[in-house]
Amino acid sequence: MSDLPRKAVTRTAKLAALPIGFAGRATWGIGRRIGGKSAEIVGRELQQRTADQLFKVLGELKGGAMKFGQALSVFESALPEDVAGPYRAALTKLQEAAPPMPTRTVHAVLDERLGEQWRELFLEFEDKPSAAASIGQVHRAVWHDGREVAVKVQYPGAGEALLSDLGQLSRFARLLGPLIPGMDIKPLITELRDRVSEELDYALEARAQQTHAEEFADDPDVVVPQVVHQCEQVLVTEWIDGTPLAEIIDNGSEEERDRAGQLLARFLFSGPARTGLLHADPHPGNFRLLPDEKGGWRLGVLDFGTVDRLPGGLPEPIGASLRRTLDGEAEGVYELLCEEGFVKESIELEPDAVLDYLLPIIESARVDAFTFTRSWMRHQAARIADPRSPAHQLGKQLNLPPSYLLIHRVTLSTIGVLCQLGATVRLRDELEAWVPGFATEDAAEIEDRPAAEA
């Protein structure tokens, strides 16, 4: 692998080849079937070839191409099982590894940003990267004070590559739609583009990470590495060991999966309440499961390049609408959705129909513990994607206000990871503890009861 491909024409040509390749392989499949091979065998071969090319192109290009692939990867649980296998293997690769940039390029960035004597800052520095991601790669090292550190080095030309890729991907978003049934690809790409400048700014990332590191410093459940040093294109943080969540998904025990799922849900909802920030890149490559001193596990959280700033925590209407939905208050839920802009003024919907649409989605909050599965996720995706379904027709009429866009994507992505884990999670406990508006009505009802009844 040479340097990050930087010429827009080169990147555009590679990305444009994806839908052309999909169409070409479909023609190849028809030919194989005419030649006598069964549809099932040809279908598997077709999916595997498509998945292989998808990973090869998105992984090689890094930039926005890989960022898009990582965002898609958490939704593989929505795919039908006979399709999911090949895509699952290919997209999972995008969460943990990509072809690295050459050592000479890494050294050139460090020379420019840390000074030509940069090696004096480290007792040890591993030239081989431990991870390569969408806009940078990570090298393991030992800081001059003896601390093990992760050195994140940004690819030269990463900004240009991000914008070029996402612009090109948006042009054929419709052709990529079948990869994830029920998901509108174009808004996802638009939202990723809107976050480019933040993603490239390591100063912003360092502040977001340090805020979390300080807040969770003594937390028994969550570990966030401290920031050691930051400058343009380089971010140095404490190193944490642990098992990548992708490995837990593939090979973890039931106990590990359940613990990882519970902690992931806890971090999703507690983070905004405790820091005023929402970690907005919840794919498995950004999480580790670490053993604790008591024989259990803690969740290690990496990569704070994309966050949503929520000074008051998650918006109170989220908790209030969830509570009213669970309590069957159709009129109250509908009123809240209208106030927040989820239903435009020009649209009029039946409150009971809206309630019927929402209840299956929040089924996990109706019970003490809920097991997230790929089959449940597929069922939800099919219900919303099927044009003949009332849920599909109603969903098309709902609006997603810009202020809720990132919260919505992060929540869906986290649910996708929980389904990949197959985790049993006490989600309602986390909602009651951390989401404003969710538990307040319960508390008010208890206070209003006579003392003997309470």
Buried (B, 14 or more C-beta within 10 A) or exposed (E): EEEBBBEBEEBBEBBEEBBEBBEEBEEBBEEBBEEEBEEEEBBBBBBBBBBEBBBBBBBBBBBBBBBBBBBBBBBBBBBEEEBBBBBBBBBBBBBBBBBBBEEEBBBBBBEBBBEEEBBEBBBEBEEEBBBBBBBBBBBBBBBEEEBBBBBBBBBBBBBBBBBBBBBBBBBBBEBBBEBBBBBEBBBBBEBBBEBBEBBBBBEBBBBBBBBBBEBBEEBEBBBBBBBBBBBEBBBBBBBBEBBBBBBBBEEBEEEBBBBBBBBBBBBBBBBBBBBBBBBBBBBBBBBBBBEEEEEEBBBBBBBBBBBBEBEEBBBBBBBBBBBBBBEEBBEBBBBBBBEBBBBEEEEEBEBEBBBBBBBBBBBBBEEEBBBBBBEBBBEBBBBBBBEEBEBBEBBEBBEBEEEBBBBBBBBBBBBBBBBBBBBBBBBBBBBBEBBBBBBBBEEEEEEEEEEEEE
